Amino acid sequence: MSAGVSNRQFLLWALALLILAVYAAYAAWQWGLPWLAASATKLVPVSWEQEVGSSAAAAIAPGAKPCLAGVAAQLERALPPPNPYRFEIRCAAAQEVNALAAPGGYIVVFQGLLDAAGSEEEVAAVLAHEMQHVARRHATRAIFRAFALQAVAGLVFGDASGLIARVSGSLGALHYQRADEDEADREGVLLLKRAGLRPEALPEMLESLETATSGEVALPAWLSSHPDTKRRIAITRELARQLE
């Protein structure tokens, strides 16, 4: 076999191995990391979530005040047992049209979203949606996906300080998977019904936010993580109709 043929074969094998390595890395990122995040989340004690969530919420909205305690309690009582979480809602003065769920039961609502809401029940719908992110540990899973090594180390060694610092600066940038958003919408509508509130308030809130930004290029932050708003409105409205 000539040296030229041997070199070509070596290059082909090297290229094949490189393609396999890239595919393996992609597969680990696409499927392995979500599996790791879901598995690790099951081991997380509520006290750990509360430690991380309280610090993250305080850092992302310093000066936010406790608020909406009445409707939060009404929704919390309607959560199916066992519910280990006690929710604290904090209102921030910023005009950002957004609400954020931190692990452990901490939810930050910005004034911009309160202003965009068409009714108190629409605000309750936002809380119902965000409570489902907490109760179903979507927020915790998102943290493990984003900060896998630090999150696992903090859980194993009982020192979450490094993770808290990372999460505190990135809570608003964490992304839920589409299935998480769908579940929070669906279960949020059901929670409104169980709490004696109008389940139609969730699709109405989505419509209010869409109307408030009509003609603008950017979506409100509360919609940007799941921009298919018309689909969300249709699905949640149909579910609310079935619950009548």
Secondary structure, DSSP 8 states (H G I E B T S, - for coil): --HHHHHHHHHHHHHHHHHHHHHHHHHIIIIIHHHHHHHHHTT--HHHHHHHHHHHHHHHSTT-EE--HHHHHHHHHHS-S------EEEEE------EEEETTTEEEEEHHHHHH-SSHHHHHHHHHHHHHHHHTTHHHHHHHHHSHHHHHHHHHHT--HHHHHHHHTTGGG----HHHHHHHHHHHHHHHHHTTS-TTHHHHHHHHHHHHTTT-SS--HHHHTS--HHHHHHHHHHHHHHT-
